[in-house]
Amino acid sequence: MPAHVSINPLAWESAFFGCATARLDLDGELPLEDALRHPTDLWQIKVPADRLEAIDVLCQHGFQLAEGEADLAITIKRTERQPGIRIARESQIADLRAAAAQIFVQSRFRAPWFAADASARFYAQWIENAVRGTFDHQCLIASDASGALQGFISLRETEGDVRVGLLGVLPHAQGNGIGQRLLLAGADWGRVRQLAHLRVATQLSNLTAMRLYLRSGARLESTAYWFYRKGHDPI
C-alpha cells in the first residue's frame, strides 16, 4: 500500500540540535518516496498504533522505531489547592534545568539519531521555557520544608483543555506522593481556568508514570509510535 504524507519542517528543533529535522504526517498529498527525496538530515513521523499497514511501509523505507507513546486524559471535576505547590520563579531556573536534565535521560532524543547529551539539553531548555511562559504557560514546583526542590509540572492551555508538558520528581523525593500532588495541582490549575480535561502523554515504557495517571482516574485515549529515518539513507 503506498503511503502519502505531508512535510512539516521543524525549525526550532533543527536550530537547537544543529541538524535539519522534519516531521512527516500521514494522509498528506505527497507520495512517501517523493517526500524522502527532499533534503534533510533526519525524518520523524508519529503513527497511530493501529495503522499497521503504514508502519509496514515505513519500515520498508528504512524507518526505525524510536519510541512508543500513550496519550491519556483526566476529566477535571472538583479540585483542591495542593499544599507546598507554588509557581516557579526565574531564580529557580538553574535548579529546574539541572533537575530536568537528570530526570529525562530516556527519551526519543537519543543515539543514534541525536548526540548523547541531546535529551538532557532539550528537557532542560523546555522547563526553562515553561518558567518564562514560552511554549508551556506555567511551571509549578513542589518543595520540602527547607525550600529544596522536589519536583515540577509544566502546563499549557490548549483547545479548552490543559496539557501537561513535563512532570518530574527528583530521585530523592520519589515514593512520597509528590507526583500525585503535582498532578492534582495541574488539575486545579485547569479548573480555575474552566478547562475540561487534563491531558498528558508518556512513553509506553514508563510504567511508573502510566500507573500514576491511571490511579488518578486517567482514561487511555490513544497509543502511537515514533519512527525515525536519517535523511541520507537510500530510499
SULVENRA-V121011 format. One record per residue. RES is the residue in one small letter. SS is DSSP state (H for helix, E for strand, L for the rest). PHI is phi as a letter, one per 40 degrees, with the letter a starting at -180 (999 if undefined). PSI is psi in degrees with one decimal (* if undefined). Layout:
res={RES | RES}
ss={SS | SS}
phi={PHI | PHI}
psi={PSI | PSI}
//
This chain:
res={m | p | a | h | v | s | i | n | p | l | a | w | e | s | a | f | f | g | c | a | t | a | r | l | d | l | d | g | e | l | p | l | e | d | a | l | r | h | p | t | d | l | w | q | i | k | v | p | a | d | r | l | e | a | i | d | v | l | c | q | h | g | f | q | l | a | e | g | e | a | d | l | a | i | t | i | k | r | t | e | r | q | p | g | i | r | i | a | r | e | s | q | i | a | d | l | r | a | a | a | a | q | i | f | v | q | s | r | f | r | a | p | w | f | a | a | d | a | s | a | r | f | y | a | q | w | i | e | n | a | v | r | g | t | f | d | h | q | c | l | i | a | s | d | a | s | g | a | l | q | g | f | i | s | l | r | e | t | e | g | d | v | r | v | g | l | l | g | v | l | p | h | a | q | g | n | g | i | g | q | r | l | l | l | a | g | a | d | w | g | r | v | r | q | l | a | h | l | r | v | a | t | q | l | s | n | l | t | a | m | r | l | y | l | r | s | g | a | r | l | e | s | t | a | y | w | f | y | r | k | g | h | d | p | i}
ss={L | L | L | E | E | E | E | E | E | L | H | H | H | H | H | H | H | L | L | L | E | E | E | E | E | E | L | L | L | E | E | H | H | H | H | L | L | L | L | L | L | E | E | E | E | E | E | E | L | L | L | H | H | H | H | H | H | H | H | H | L | L | L | E | E | E | E | E | E | E | E | E | E | E | E | L | L | L | L | L | L | L | L | L | E | E | E | L | L | H | H | H | H | H | H | H | H | H | H | H | H | H | H | L | L | L | L | L | L | L | L | L | L | L | L | L | L | H | H | H | H | H | H | H | H | H | H | H | H | H | H | H | L | L | L | L | L | E | E | E | E | E | E | L | L | L | L | L | E | E | E | E | E | E | E | E | E | E | L | L | E | E | E | E | E | E | E | E | E | L | H | H | H | L | L | L | L | H | H | H | H | H | H | H | H | H | H | H | H | H | H | H | L | L | L | L | E | E | E | E | E | E | E | L | L | L | H | H | H | H | H | H | H | H | H | L | L | L | E | E | E | E | E | E | E | E | E | E | E | E | L | L | L | L | L}
phi={999 | c | b | b | b | b | b | b | c | b | c | c | c | d | c | c | c | g | a | c | b | b | b | c | b | c | g | c | b | c | d | d | c | c | c | c | c | c | c | a | c | a | b | b | a | b | b | d | c | c | c | c | c | c | c | c | c | c | c | c | b | g | c | b | c | b | a | c | b | b | b | b | a | b | c | c | b | c | b | b | c | c | c | g | b | a | c | c | b | c | c | c | c | d | c | c | c | c | c | c | c | c | c | c | c | b | a | c | c | b | c | c | c | b | c | c | c | c | c | c | c | c | c | c | c | d | c | c | c | c | c | c | g | b | g | c | c | a | b | b | b | b | b | c | c | c | g | c | c | b | a | a | a | b | b | a | c | a | f | g | b | b | b | c | c | b | b | a | b | c | d | c | b | c | g | b | g | c | d | c | c | c | c | c | c | c | c | c | d | c | c | d | c | f | c | c | b | b | b | a | b | a | c | c | c | c | c | c | c | d | c | c | c | c | c | c | g | c | b | c | b | a | b | a | b | c | b | b | a | c | c | c | c | c | c}
psi={122.3 | 143.4 | 140.5 | 140.9 | 170.8 | 155.1 | 130.0 | 95.5 | 136.2 | 87.2 | -44.6 | -47.4 | -40.5 | -44.3 | -40.7 | -44.3 | -10.8 | 26.2 | 142.9 | 119.7 | 138.7 | 148.9 | 136.7 | 141.0 | 134.3 | 158.9 | 30.2 | -163.2 | -8.8 | 127.0 | 143.0 | -44.2 | -37.3 | -39.7 | -40.6 | -9.7 | -10.6 | 140.9 | 123.8 | 162.8 | -32.1 | 130.7 | 140.0 | 147.3 | 138.2 | 124.6 | 127.0 | 142.1 | -22.0 | 1.2 | 65.1 | -36.7 | -40.5 | -39.6 | -42.8 | -43.5 | -43.2 | -43.7 | -36.8 | -24.2 | 19.1 | 8.5 | 146.3 | 145.9 | 129.0 | -36.9 | 148.2 | 148.3 | 140.1 | 139.1 | 126.4 | 159.1 | 141.0 | 125.4 | 126.5 | 117.2 | -128.4 | 131.5 | 166.4 | 150.1 | 140.4 | 126.8 | 143.9 | 4.5 | 128.4 | 170.0 | 133.9 | 145.1 | 159.0 | -29.7 | -14.6 | 2.8 | -42.7 | -44.6 | -39.1 | -39.1 | -45.1 | -40.0 | -45.7 | -40.5 | -31.7 | -38.5 | -43.9 | 66.3 | -19.8 | 107.8 | 179.8 | -6.8 | 71.1 | 168.3 | 146.9 | 7.6 | -25.0 | 165.1 | 161.5 | -32.5 | 7.6 | -45.0 | -46.5 | -44.3 | -39.9 | -49.6 | -28.0 | -41.7 | -37.7 | -49.0 | -33.7 | -44.6 | -36.5 | -41.1 | -38.2 | -5.1 | 21.0 | 134.3 | -82.5 | 153.3 | -24.9 | 153.4 | 127.7 | 146.4 | 154.0 | 135.2 | 157.0 | -175.2 | -26.6 | -2.2 | 3.1 | 138.2 | 132.5 | -32.9 | 176.8 | 159.8 | 134.8 | 145.7 | 146.6 | 132.7 | 127.3 | 123.6 | 44.2 | 4.1 | 170.8 | 131.1 | 126.0 | 125.1 | -67.0 | 140.9 | 117.8 | 143.4 | 129.6 | 148.6 | -40.7 | -16.3 | -0.6 | 150.7 | 8.5 | 15.5 | 13.6 | -43.4 | -42.0 | -44.3 | -40.6 | -40.3 | -42.2 | -36.7 | -36.7 | -40.3 | -39.7 | -37.4 | -40.8 | -38.6 | -43.0 | -32.6 | 9.1 | 41.0 | 153.1 | -41.1 | 153.0 | 121.2 | 144.9 | 142.8 | 145.6 | 160.8 | 141.8 | -26.5 | -10.5 | 77.8 | -31.4 | -46.5 | -43.0 | -43.7 | -39.5 | -47.8 | -42.3 | -38.2 | -26.4 | 6.9 | 13.9 | 150.8 | 130.3 | 118.7 | -34.9 | 159.6 | 151.6 | 168.9 | 140.7 | 131.3 | 145.0 | 155.3 | 130.6 | 138.5 | -25.7 | -2.5 | 146.2 | 145.1 | *}
//
